[in-house]
Amino acid sequence: MTEKDALQPIRGDKGATDPGPRNIELDRQNPDILIPPETDNGSIPNLKFSFGMAHNRLEEGGWAREVTVRELPAAKGLAGVDMRLDSGVVRELHWHKEAEWGYVLEGRCRVTVVDPDRNVFIDDLEAGDIWLFPSGTPHSIQGLEGGCEFLLVFDDGNFSENETLLVTELMAHMPRDVIAKNFGIPAEHFDNLPPKEKYIFRLPVPAPLEEVLKDLPDQRPHNPYTIHSSELKPTQWGPAGATTIIDAKNFPITNMSALIIDLEPGALREIHWHPDGDEWQYYLSGEARMTVFDATSKARTFNYRAGDVGYVPRTLAHYIENIGDKPVRVLNIFNTPIYKDISLNQWLALTPPDLVRGHLNLDDVAMAALRRERRSVVK
């Protein structure tokens, strides 16, 4: 497609052609930014960033890339990492100042956790499974046969995957005589400690889970650190799609909540907002658009597709619409333990009718369309 034939920034009698130079493919993927709806207004900040634009850290047998407040300045409350580990490859033993919410995108992996009560937790996960590692709790992740890719979300936008607390760096930066005294053996037994981080490195594919567990103490946590996709049941479903809530009600260990949204072509995640949590979005499939509304008549519309990150600060109204011909699946993660939302339709339906009519001048058909029951996805 030439610049002359490309989509032009014209809406009715507004705008003018763009003769270039221009990135036509980028414009094609973001039509509502190139030609914003008339309802857009004011100065909403950028609420989109693609992992495809994030710096990729390549390591032996894996990689990691992140979208944080540095890449997406509006995302002050949450940050995310996309990571790939080949067969046997390990994300080394480490811990974070932040809690870590994980979602397996592809393949299989093994997570290992030792918690403050000295409980040992090891589990094998596959696509669609979720974990939560609380702040300060040491853990590792290892790719099983065929490797894995997973999404990580942290409850602080300033998080950086390059600044985690690693066991190799801990040992490298403690005096050798102190390490010897700590373990009660001569210092020469630590002569081969790595001089710096390993971060991501190769090991053989681990033995079957039951073999590994039989050699470890039989002390397990009261609440598991993982939840399997087979345990997740849609909260609502219908011809338009489905929503699935994962929060402290069905995953007690978590301090972050999530909503998995499936939208059929033409369907809408209804207009709503979240009273107490920022929303970090990751688009798994399809093509979608979202308008975000803020006070003083501010509104801006964005387009998303697989691999994109979206962000909505708490209390800002928004929707997600499937504008393609294939299903949309998007993960919404919140920095609160219990999922909450306010539906525009339900709010109006539960308000005295005369008060609603007085505000919006709705006719009888519009008033009849107000519904008191929850219906998160509509078509």
Buried (B, 14 or more C-beta within 10 A) or exposed (E): EEBEEBBBBEEEEEEEEBEEEBEBEEBEBBBBBBBBEEEBBEEBBEBBBBBEEBEEBEBEBBBBBBBBBBBBEBBBBBBBBBBBBBBBBBBBBBBBBBBBBBBBBEBBBBBBBBBEEEBBBBBBBBBBBBBBBBBEBBBBBBBBEEBBBBBBBBBBBBBBBEEBEBBBBBBBEEEEEEBBEEEEEEBEEBEEEBEEBBBBBBEEBBEEEEEBBEEEEEEEBEBBBBBBBEEBEEBBBBEBBBBBBBBBEBBEBBBBBBBBBBBBBEBBBBBBBBEEBBBBBBBBBBBBBBBBBBEEEBBBBBBBBBBBBBBBBBBBBBBBBBBBEEBBBBBBBBBBBBBEBEBBBBBBBEEEEEEBBEEEEBEEEEBEEBBEEEBBBBE
